[in-house]
Amino acid sequence: MKTLTEKSALKWFMALPLICSIDATQAVTIRYVATDIANTTLTEDLWNYTYFIDDFEFQKDQGFSIEFDLEKYTSLKNPLAISESDWDPIILQPDISASLNGLYDVLALVDTPSLTSSSFSVDFVWLGGGTSSPGEQEFSIYDGNFQTIASGATLPTIPVPGTATLIFLALIFGRRKMLTNF
């Protein structure tokens, strides 16, 4: 006779493939990697953001903007889009006197520009202090008329275990649980 614990474990194991296939993310995801890079002066804390976009198919004249809070960032530079023939990146500096956040803006130059191998990056000076590091930022995706069609916050790039890894862990956990019940 199966115990309640064995039945529960079996149900979870049977539901695991379904759970792994559910996409709980927002419709458009912009992920980032923040990298502390070598400082060129003692008074500036230089960093780099590299961005990756998921779940959106851009058309010509659509683009995205990522905000740089004027109290946390300054000296935005080196805006890059790996596929320069598909994308046009620009930066607008944060302006304290006008109370304007900075922007990293990238415009699609062609329909369906490549995202699979493209990443986008920008260097900046972090004003958050030595004990903190840059984090999520607000973004918007706009159409050819510069109307916002999606928005959200960037997410850190965190390795997510694949389905096979999750099944393997479930088997180990289930096996261990059965052995401790005897």
Buried (B, 14 or more C-beta within 10 A) or exposed (E): EEEEEBEEBEEEBEEBEEEBEEEEEBEBBBBBEBBEEEEEEEEBBBBBBBBBBBEBEBEBBBBBBBBBBBEBBBBBEEBBBEBEEBBBBEBBBBEEEEEEBBBBBBBBBBEEBEBEEBBBBBBBBBBBEEEEEBEEBBBBBBBEEEEEEBBBBBBEEEEEEEEEEBBEEBEEEBEEBEEEEE
